[in-house]
Amino acid sequence: MHLHMLFDVMLKLSRLKNLCWLAGYARQEYKFDKFMNQIWELNPKAHEWLMKKAVEPSQWALSKDGGYRWGITSTNMAEYFNNAFRDARYLPIKACVEFTFNQTMELFLESRKLLSDCRYPLPKYSWDKYVANQHKARGHEVQIFHEANGFYTVVTGRRPNKRGGNPHYVNFRLGTCSCQKWKELRFPCSHVIATYYSLSMNPTKLIGEVHTLDAYVQTYSGKFQPLRHPRYWAVVDCNFTILSARLAKK
């Protein structure tokens, strides 16, 4: 994400900025190569900067990271909290602390309510994703490539926009699909679901633990205590040393 922003600042070209994002977000290597070739055609120096002078592609491209990021395009999780609490940036310290505390508490309360209202085998977001993949899987055609090794070919169904009809390769033994979504997200893609259905097996068993209701419950199991009046707060001696004279004036 930071690389994408830096790329925009340096080059000031929206087309290159968008291609940088698409290349970083692409899960399949051929798509990554396609977008990088387009960048090279527009600006060879930009291509060289991304591939050699900035950072290694494994540090900013999902197709190159081996599935370690779980589909997250930023390795800095604090960025998500910054976005959630951005309204607190210019508040006084006391108000900033209270705002952060109340926002976090409301997030936990809302998430617990969603959990109590949940009538699905998975959290709603995960269940909606599974149902969408299940719907796509119904239009796929599964071909046995090597049953003993758990290797299958899945041809996607044709869509009204004339897209589709693409082959994907599922390997049960390695737990992979050529679309890379199963490995990266730990969640069965439509190609894997179609293959499991063709074998009369239940694909929900392939859903990673992080997507389950138990994981959701554990995430929001923390408890909060009300903030007491300041007169009850412990006295803390914080000896901060301000190194910059400019900051001391502020």
C-alpha positions in Angstrom: 0.0 0.0 0.0 2.8 2.4 0.9 4.7 1.5 -2.3 1.5 2.3 -4.3 1.3 5.7 -2.7 5.0 6.4 -3.2 4.7 5.4 -6.8 1.9 7.9 -7.3 3.9 10.7 -5.6 7.0 10.0 -7.7 5.5 9.7 -11.1 2.2 11.6 -10.9 0.6 9.4 -13.6 -2.8 7.8 -12.6 -2.5 5.1 -15.3 0.8 3.9 -13.9 -0.5 4.1 -10.3 -3.5 1.9 -11.2 -1.3 -0.6 -13.0 1.0 -0.7 -9.9 -2.0 -1.6 -7.7 -3.3 -4.2 -10.1 0.2 -5.9 -10.4 0.5 -5.9 -6.6 -3.0 -7.3 -6.0 -2.8 -9.9 -8.8 -2.8 -13.5 -7.4 -1.7 -15.3 -10.5 1.8 -14.8 -11.9 0.7 -14.4 -15.5 -1.6 -11.5 -14.5 1.3 -9.9 -12.6 3.5 -10.2 -15.7 0.7 -8.8 -17.9 0.4 -5.6 -15.7 4.2 -5.2 -15.3 4.6 -5.4 -19.1 2.0 -2.6 -19.5 4.0 -0.6 -17.0 7.2 -1.2 -19.0 5.5 -0.1 -22.2 4.4 3.2 -20.6 7.5 3.9 -18.6 10.6 1.5 -18.6 12.1 3.4 -15.7 9.0 2.9 -13.6 9.2 -0.9 -14.4 12.9 -1.0 -13.4 12.2 0.9 -10.1 9.5 -1.5 -9.1 11.4 -4.7 -10.0 14.9 -3.7 -8.9 15.4 -0.3 -7.3 12.5 -0.2 -4.8 11.9 -3.5 -3.0 11.7 -7.1 -4.1 8.4 -8.1 -5.7 8.0 -10.7 -2.9 7.6 -7.8 -0.5 4.8 -6.0 -2.4 3.1 -8.4 -4.9 0.6 -11.1 -3.6 1.6 -13.4 -6.5 5.2 -13.4 -5.2 4.8 -13.8 -1.5 4.0 -17.5 -1.2 0.6 -16.9 0.4 2.0 -15.4 3.6 -0.1 -12.3 3.6 -3.6 -13.9 3.5 -4.6 -11.6 0.7 -3.7 -8.4 2.6 -2.1 -5.8 0.5 -0.4 -4.1 3.4 2.0 -5.7 5.9 1.3 -2.9 8.4 -1.9 -3.8 10.2 -1.8 -0.5 12.0 -2.9 1.1 8.8 -6.4 -0.4 9.3 -6.6 1.1 12.8 -5.4 4.5 11.5 -8.3 4.5 9.1 -10.8 3.5 11.8 -9.6 6.2 14.2 -8.6 9.0 11.8 -11.2 11.3 13.3 -9.1 11.3 16.5 -5.9 12.6 14.9 -6.2 16.3 15.9 -8.0 15.9 19.2 -6.3 16.8 22.5 -4.6 13.9 24.2 -7.3 13.2 26.8 -10.1 13.4 24.1 -8.0 11.2 21.8 -7.7 8.5 24.5 -11.4 8.6 25.2 -12.3 8.5 21.6 -10.1 5.5 20.9 -11.4 3.7 23.9 -15.1 4.3 23.0 -14.6 3.5 19.3 -12.9 0.2 20.2 -15.6 -0.7 22.7 -18.3 0.1 20.1 -16.6 -2.1 17.6 -16.5 -5.0 20.0 -20.2 -4.5 20.9 -21.3 -4.3 17.3 -19.3 -7.4 16.4 -20.8 -9.4 19.4 -24.3 -8.3 18.3 -23.6 -9.6 14.8 -22.4 -12.8 16.2 -25.5 -13.2 18.4 -27.8 -12.6 15.4 -25.8 -14.9 13.1 -27.8 -17.8 11.8 -25.2 -19.3 9.5 -22.5 -21.9 10.0 -19.9 -19.2 9.5 -19.6 -15.4 10.3 -21.8 -13.6 7.8 -19.0 -12.2 5.7 -17.4 -15.6 5.3 -20.7 -17.3 4.7 -21.7 -14.8 2.0 -18.3 -15.4 0.3 -18.8 -19.2 0.5 -22.3 -19.0 -1.0 -21.0 -16.8 -3.8 -18.3 -19.3 -4.6 -20.8 -22.1 -4.4 -23.0 -20.4 -6.9 -20.1 -20.0 -9.3 -19.1 -23.6 -8.9 -22.4 -24.8 -10.3 -21.4 -23.6 -13.7 -18.0 -25.2 -13.7 -17.1 -28.4 -15.5 -14.8 -30.8 -13.6 -12.4 -33.1 -15.4 -10.4 -35.8 -13.7 -6.7 -35.4 -14.7 -5.1 -37.8 -12.3 -7.4 -39.2 -9.6 -4.8 -41.1 -7.7 -2.7 -37.9 -7.2 -5.8 -35.7 -6.5 -5.2 -33.6 -9.6 -8.3 -32.2 -11.4 -9.0 -29.7 -14.2 -11.9 -27.3 -13.7 -13.2 -25.3 -16.7 -15.1 -22.2 -15.6 -18.6 -21.7 -16.9 -19.3 -19.1 -19.7 -20.9 -15.9 -18.5 -23.2 -13.5 -20.4 -20.3 -11.1 -21.0 -18.6 -13.9 -23.0 -15.9 -14.3 -20.3 -15.1 -17.6 -18.6 -14.2 -20.9 -20.1 -10.8 -20.8 -18.4 -9.1 -23.9 -17.2 -7.9 -24.1 -13.6 -6.0 -26.9 -12.0 -6.8 -28.2 -8.5 -4.3 -30.4 -6.6 -5.8 -31.9 -3.4 -2.5 -33.4 -2.3 -0.8 -30.0 -2.2 -3.9 -28.1 -1.3 -3.6 -25.7 -4.2 -5.6 -24.3 -7.1 -4.0 -22.4 -10.0 -6.1 -19.3 -9.2 -4.1 -19.2 -5.9 -7.1 -18.1 -3.8 -7.3 -21.4 -1.9 -3.7 -21.2 -0.7 -3.6 -17.5 -0.2 -7.0 -17.0 1.6 -7.2 -20.4 3.3 -10.7 -20.5 1.9 -12.0 -22.8 -0.9 -12.5 -21.1 -4.3 -15.3 -22.0 -6.6 -13.0 -24.4 -8.5 -12.2 -26.4 -5.4 -15.9 -26.4 -4.4 -16.9 -27.7 -7.8 -14.3 -30.5 -7.5 -15.5 -31.5 -4.0 -19.1 -31.6 -5.2 -18.2 -33.8 -8.1 -16.7 -36.2 -5.6 -19.7 -36.0 -3.3 -17.6 -34.4 -0.5 -18.2 -31.5 1.8 -16.0 -28.5 0.9 -16.8 -26.6 4.1 -14.2 -28.8 5.8 -11.5 -26.9 3.8 -12.4 -23.5 5.3 -9.4 -22.2 7.4 -9.9 -21.9 11.1 -9.5 -18.1 11.0 -12.8 -17.9 9.0 -14.9 -19.9 11.6 -17.4 -18.8 14.2 -15.0 -20.0 17.0 -12.3 -17.6 15.7 -14.8 -14.8 15.5 -15.9 -15.4 19.1 -12.3 -15.5 20.3 -11.4 -12.3 18.5 -14.1 -10.3 20.3 -14.0 -12.0 23.6 -12.1 -9.2 25.4 -13.8 -7.3 28.2 -13.7 -3.6 28.9 -13.9 -1.8 32.2 -15.5 1.7 32.4 -13.1 4.6 32.5 -13.1 5.9 36.1 -13.0 9.6 37.1 -9.5 11.1 36.6 -9.2 11.5 40.4 -9.0 7.7 40.7 -6.2 7.4 38.1 -2.8 6.2 39.2 -0.1 8.9 39.2 2.6 8.0 36.7 5.9 9.8 36.5 6.7 10.1 32.8 10.1 11.6 32.2 10.0 12.4 28.5 13.0 13.8 26.9 12.3 16.0 23.9 15.3 15.9 21.7 14.2 18.4 19.0 14.0 22.1 20.0 11.4 22.5 17.3 9.1 20.0 19.0 9.8 21.5 22.4 8.3 24.8 21.2 5.1 23.0 20.2 
